[in-house]
C-alpha cells in the first residue's frame, strides 16, 4: 500500500502543474482558481477519495490562515500607488468607515433577531464575516503598480485594511459574549483594543519598514545582496513587522499593510525592485492559497452543514445579496474619483460592483479560529463556525463564477468608455 502522504503530494503536485500550465486558459473561464482548489479539496476529502485525512486543530488553522493573511495584506500595501491624501483615498475611507460598520451591525441584527443568538455571538458573527478577503480577490484587485482604476483600487485597499480593522469588533464580540455587562470592560476595549492597538500598529508599520529600507539601501551601496536572495527581504519585512507589532499589543495586520505601503513609497525610484518584491510576495500568497482552500474543502462535513443550512442560507443570502450591495451603494453616494481619467462621479455600475465583489475567505477563517482560541465554544461556536464555512463556500462559488465575465464587461464597457473620454478631451486640455 502506498502511503497516503505520498498520494497527497502527488495530487497537489499534479494540481499545481495543471493550474500553472493551464493558467492561460483558466483565466479566460468563468471560474476562479480558488473555486478549483475548493472543489479539489472536497473531492479529496472524506466524501471523495479520502486522500486528505488530516484533522488539524484550531490553533494550527489559526496560524496557517494568519500567515496567509499577513502576506496578502502586505501585497495589497505594495500595490497602493496613490499619494497619502484624503481625496485620493476617499473610496477606501468610505468602504472602511461606512460599509464595514454597516455590515457588522446588520449581520449582528440578523444573528440576534432572526437566528436567536445572544448579542455577543451575533456581534462576533458580524465581525468574522464583515471583512472582505484580500487573498481570493486577485481577479478584481489592482493588476499592477501602475493601475489607477478606482474600482480595483477601492477593492484592493479595502481588502488590505478591513482584515485589520475588523479586529476591534471581534474583541468587542468576544468581550460581550463572555460578559454582557459593558461597564466591566468597555473603557478598556476603547483604550486598548480600539485606540492603542490601531495606533501602535500604524506606527510600528511605518517605523519598521523605514528602518529596513534604509538599512537595505545602505548595504546595497557597499555590497549588493545576492539576486536570488534579495526578494526574501520582503518576507523578512513581513515577519519582523508583524511580530514587533504584536509584541507591543498592536494589530499586526494593519502594521504589515502600512509596511507594504511604506516600502512601495520608499522604492518609488526603483521600479524593478518594487515589481520584483510584489511578484515574489504574490507567488507566496498563491501557494498558500492552494493549501488553505484545499484544506477548507476537506474540512466540510455533510451533517453539520445540513444542520445549520437554514441559518447559513439566511446569513449568506442577506450578506451577499442585500447587506453588502445596499451598504456599498449607501457608502459610495456622491463619490468623486480622484483619478484623472474620470472626472465624473463614480459610475453606477462601479457602485454595484463594489457591492457584489465582497468575497469572504481566508480572513474570516482566521477570525473564526482566533475566536476559538479566545474562548468561543459549545453550541455558539458550532453555529458560528458552520455559518462561516457555508458563507465562504457560497461566496467562493458565486464570485468565482462571476468575477471573470463581470470584470471583462467592466473593462470593456465602463473603464473603456472612461479612457476614450479622456483621450477625446486631451486636445481641449492642451489648448
PyMOL commands that set and color helices and strands:
alter all, ss='L'
color gray80, all
select helices_A, chain A and resi 4-21+23-26+33-44+58-79+90-114+119-130+138-140+150-165+167-178+182-184+186-222+227-230+232-247+252-266+271-299+302-307+309-331+348-356+362-373+378-430
alter helices_A, ss='H'
color red, helices_A
deselect
rebuild
show_as cartoon
